[in-house]
Amino acid sequence: MTNIPTDLLRTFVTIKDLGGFTSAGELLGRSQPAISLQVKKLEELLNTKIFLRGSSLELTEDGEYLYEAARQMLEINDQIIAKVRGDNVSGKVRLGIPNDFELAFLPKALRNLSRVYPNIVVEVDCEISKVILQRYQKGHYDLALAMEYAKEDEDRDARDYRLEGLEWVYKDSRLIDGDDDPIPLIAYPQGCVYRSLMEEALQSQQHPFRFMYTSTSLLGIFSAVEEGLGITAMARSVIPEHLKHTVRSGSLPELGKVCIGLYYKQRELNVASRHVLDFLRSGLANM
């Protein structure tokens, strides 16, 4: 009977989640040659290739299957360790998060967290990112997730942020086909990054627009789009499947990218907050 060491699986999953051997090595405390050797051992053990050799870290068909299976195995492994050792971690963690991302990945991340640490309670507050960051600076949250303009040079931990392309989201194609008609926009209030980028992109092309509907609620935004009141912009990973979306069209310019990042004060994190941070990082990597 052949057994797969969990440390090899953890290395493989971490490489895929973080998008590189170097980043995985930094997280796992191993050198890049050591990480590469572990991947080689895993491939030899399974007698297959799991990464397509080239400039990117794309997975082979076997690699895709192994990735999904490995994540499940590691989750079970971690649950067993926590349960049997009696790691009865408890506490309340205050989390601020943009409305969009509450639905995009938070339920799954918290579900996985609750399986391993059922006594950690996460108190979630949803708002636009500008408000989230203001409240975080005032000490309202232990952890915060916020959306900002993408920077050319990010100098923070690669696990703490994700770059996302924005797309135009709409229900009726006729709303984006009018060449000279003002484009009807649906948006969050002033201060929202989505709103600012829509305005800047349309102003740069001198295309007329008007705000038809403004709401602080994600449900309100979705409802207005579904009723055909106008179009909006969202990060690619949070767009509902039933709505149409495009990077650009004849009358709509590209919106560029945004940065979704985690904020926390390392020295102020307690044990419960650190565990929540780990699961949020995993959620960001797998959106």
QUIRABEL-V204369 format. One record per backbone hydrogen bond with DSSP energy under -1.0 kcal/mol. CO is the residue of the C=O (numbers start at 1). NH is the residue of the N-H. Records with the same first field share a line. If there is no record, write none. Layout:
CO->NH / NH
This chain:
5->9
6->10
7->11
8->12
9->13
10->14
11->15
12->16
13->17
14->18
15->19 / 20
20->24
21->25
22->26
23->27
24->28
25->29 / 30
31->35
32->36
33->37
34->38
35->39
36->40
37->41
38->42
39->43
40->44
41->45
42->46
43->47 / 48
50->60
58->52
60->64
61->65
62->66
63->67
64->68
65->69
66->70
67->71
68->72
69->73
70->74
71->75
72->76
73->77
74->78
75->79
76->80
77->81
78->82
79->83
80->84
81->85
82->87
86->88
87->89
91->121
93->123
94->142 / 143
95->125
96->145
97->127
100->104
101->105 / 106
105->109
106->110
107->111
108->112
109->113
110->114
111->115
112->116
113->117
117->120
119->91
121->93
123->95
125->97
128->132
129->133
130->134
131->135
132->136
133->137
134->138
135->140
136->139
143->96
144->263
146->261
148->259
157->160
160->262
162->260
164->258
165->236
167->234
168->246
169->232
170->244
172->175
173->176
183->210
184->231
185->212 / 213
187->215
189->192
192->196
193->197
194->198
195->199
196->200
197->201
198->202
199->203
200->204
202->207
203->206
208->183
210->185
213->187
217->221
218->222
219->223
220->224
221->225
222->226
223->227
224->229
225->228
231->186
232->169
234->167
235->238
236->239
240->243
244->170
246->168
252->249
256->166
258->164
259->148
260->162
261->146
263->144
265->268
266->269
270->274
271->275
272->276
273->277
274->278
275->279
276->280
277->281
278->282
279->283
280->284
281->285
282->286
284->287
